Amino acid sequence: MDLSLFINDALKIFFIFTPFFVLSAFISMTQEMEEKEKKCLAVRVTFGIIVISFCVFLFGKYLFALFGITLDAFRIGAGSILFLSGVSMVGGSSNIKSAGEGNDIAIVPLALPITVGPGGIGVLLLFGAEATTLTAKLEVGAAILTASACVGTMLFFAPLVVKAVGKQGVVILSKITGLMISAISAQIIFTGIRNFLLL
């Protein structure tokens, strides 16, 4: 396994999961919960992210075959959605409310669609289509697990993270994440357009 490629993919997936936006959402939606409940919820969210991500990564390629979508066309579409997500994060547009009593928010909305959103699903589909060998699948799979674990760790220790960077710091980091996502999406779109023009 190529270590540099693994680190690159893990960082990409981590930023595509919009970790600081997820952290903001988690804090807002769990403000009425006790500390033990928050930690249990963080663990469930992490497992939810892993299961959803692997389902998309391993079985999403069949959607390409079913609908006759080319990989480069999907690159352009997924990159566009991801770009809009990044722009909305930089603009700070979010409407997150505290969870009502008795609502299980681990899978919906925290894991899907707040963490694994439309743009993230698109990128995971791309990874699945591009990983044609067992080594490539294992490398991306390890990157997904690493990125998911990092997001889960942030949620598990959410109070410490907020204490370290402050609420305003979380907002700033969320905007920086948005910029990173916009750059990643632009690269995906450019790759799709370049490959399409070279056909």
ROMIPA-997610 format. One record per residue (C-alpha): residue in three letters; x negated, y negated, z. Coordinates in steps of 0.02 Angstrom, whole numbers, plus 50000, padded with zeros to 5 digits. Layout:
ALAXYZ/...
This chain:
MET500005000050000/ASP499354982849950/LEU499234972950114/SER499244955850032/LEU500794960349930/PHE501644967050087/ILE501294950950183/ASN501884940450035/ASP503524950150020/ALA503814950250208/LEU503604931250216/LYS504764928850066/ILE506114939650143/PHE505884931250313/PHE506174913950239/ILE507604920050128/PHE508454926150288/THR508454907650340/PRO507844911850517/PHE507994894550595/PHE509724891650524/VAL510194908850592/LEU509464903750760/SER510504887750760/ALA512074897850718/PHE511684910750852/ILE511454897350985/SER513054888350936/MET514114904050929/THR513474911751092/GLN513454896551206/GLU514864903751312/MET514054920951329/GLU512984927451471/GLU511124930751444/LYS511334949751441/GLU512724948451311/LYS511634937351202/LYS510214949951204/CYS511374964551161/LEU512114954251021/ALA510374950150953/VAL509964968750945/ARG511594972650853/VAL511304958450731/THR509554965150694/PHE510204982650656/GLY511584975050550/ILE510314965150448/ILE509244980750421/VAL510714991750366/ILE511454978650248/SER509754974350173/PHE509294992450139/CYS511004996250062/VAL510784981549942/PHE508944985749908/LEU509195004349875/PHE510885004849789/GLY511074987549712/LYS510174992749553/TYR511685002949502/LEU512644986549484/PHE511424981649345/ALA511804997649251/LEU513674996649284/PHE513894978849219/GLY512484979049091/ILE511584964449174/THR509764961549126/LEU508494958649263/ASP508014941549197/ALA509824935749186/PHE510044940949366/ARG508434931849413/ILE509164915649345/GLY510854918249430/ALA510154923649598/GLY508854909849595/SER510204896849563/ILE511254902749711/LEU509714903349822/PHE509244885749767/LEU510964879149816/SER510784887549987/GLY509094879150011/VAL509794862049961/SER511254863850082/MET510044868050223/VAL508954852850185/GLY510524842150180/GLY511054849350348/SER512794854450293/SER513434867750413/ASN515054870650504/ILE514704883350641/LYS515894885450787/SER515744894950949/ALA516424912650943/GLY518104915451022/GLU518284927651165/GLY518364945651109/ASN517674942350935/ASP516234953650880/ILE515134942050778/ALA513614953550759/ILE513954959750582/VAL515144946250522/PRO514684932250515/LEU512924932950593/ALA512164947350493/LEU513244944450339/PRO513364931250268/ILE512364919550382/THR510744929750377/VAL510974940450222/GLY511864927550116/PRO512244927349929/GLY510494921249886/GLY509694934349999/ILE510754948049923/GLY510204942449750/VAL508364942949796/LEU508534960049878/LEU509384966349720/LEU507904959749621/PHE506664968449736/GLY507644984649715/ALA507634983249525/GLU505774978849518/ALA505194992449639/THR505135007149518/THR503835017849608/LEU503905026249779/THR502425015749839/ALA503304999649788/LYS504915005049874/LEU503965009350035/GLU503054992550029/VAL504654982450007/GLY505544993250136/ALA504174989550263/ALA504304970950219/ILE506194971250249/LEU505954979850418/THR504604967350469/ALA505614952150417/SER507184958950503/ALA506204962650662/CYS505494944850663/VAL507234937150645/GLY507894948850780/THR506474944250898/MET506864925850874/LEU508684928950919/PHE508234939951068/PHE507134926351139/ALA508224911951076/PRO508184902051240/LEU506284902651244/VAL506144897351062/VAL507304882651089/LYS506374877951248/ALA504724878451153/VAL505234868151000/GLY506784859051064/LYS508484858050979/GLN507854844550863/GLY506364855450822/VAL507524869650769/VAL508444857450653/ILE506794851650577/LEU506164869550554/SER507834873950473/LYS507584860050346/ILE505804865750312/THR506494883350284/GLY507704875650159/LEU506254867950064/MET505334884650061/ILE506904893449997/SER507114880249860/ALA505304883149804/ILE505524902149803/SER507154900749705/ALA506344889049578/GLN504964901849549/ILE506264915649524/ILE507224904949397/PHE505634900149303/THR505104918549293/GLY506814923449224/ILE506804909349094/ARG505004913149042/ASN505354931749018/PHE506964927848925/LEU506064916148804/LEU504694929048774/LEU505924942248716/
